[in-house]
Amino acid sequence: MKTLSSFRYIVLLIFYGFIASELLAQTDRPTSDYVPEIGQKGKDVVWVPTPQELVDTMLSMAKVTAVDFVIDLGSGDGRTVISAAKKGAHALGIEYNPNLVVLSRKNAEIEGVSGMTEFIEADLFEYDLSKATVITMFLLPEINLKLRSRLLDLKPGTRLVSNTFPMGDWEADYEVTTPENWNSWNTALLWIVPAKVNGTWKLGTQELTIRQEFQMIYGKLANGSNLATISNGRLRGNEITFSINGTLYLGKVDGNKMEGTYFKDGKELKWSASR
């Protein structure tokens, strides 16, 4: 997994801080001839548009289709929402700047996707995100961290995609860099919200104890006084995989139940567990 270098991270923060301190905030009154300026001040971050190539990469990573409902946090000029709508998805942009909201609606109309899009003036920390199947964002690391607990409580399998910035020690499931100069915002990171499996489970007559750290799982299987360690444990939404004594277990989590299959002596066998 690639991570941001310390130098790159510092440069990005200096970039944001410099622009935020030098430029004035836009007026709160929507105007029909409004043209946004790169680096203009916002409520939580300054506005810097995501390059269209990276927008397309982010949506492809999230595998956005017509069955999805996409929410873009800090939707700016609406390009991510509009691009998601062109893939057939219904998409919503949350933006604090009313001028950008008006501009986004105009852009969606020009692109012929007004019926598939909605733009609202709101605080992204207060809006209900529970209906989203995909969430996109271009926020600062501290904003991502502030949102993280809410994002982890979303439905397992919800896909989260960020332009450039990580979520602390919650490592991304996937990372893609587009072939552009490093300072052109060319990295996309994807997380898949994992099911919650922390705790003790009954696996037949055995006891399976799981310790969860985001999408990674650890623990032991107790059979009387015999203990076996879980290895290669991982969640991808509600899909779970782990190995015990060299046997690979595959399954799906449904609340306090999970079930699946494993192979032993060349035979495919079923397993189930309850918490």
Buried (B, 14 or more C-beta within 10 A) or exposed (E): EEEBEEEBBEBBEEBBEEBBEEBEEBEEEBEEEBEBEEBBBBEBBBBBBBBEBBBBBBBEBBEBEEEBBBBBBBBBBBBBBBBBBBBBBBBBBBBBBBBBBBBBBBBBEEBEBBEBBBBEBBEBEEBEBEEBBBBBBBBBBEBBBBBBEEBBEBEBBBBBBBBBBBBEEBBBBBBBEBEEEEEEBBBBBBBBBBBBBEEEBEBEEBBBBBBBEBBBBBBBBBEEEEEBEBEEBEBBBBBBBBBBEEEEBBBBBEEEEBBBEBEEEEEEEEBEBEB
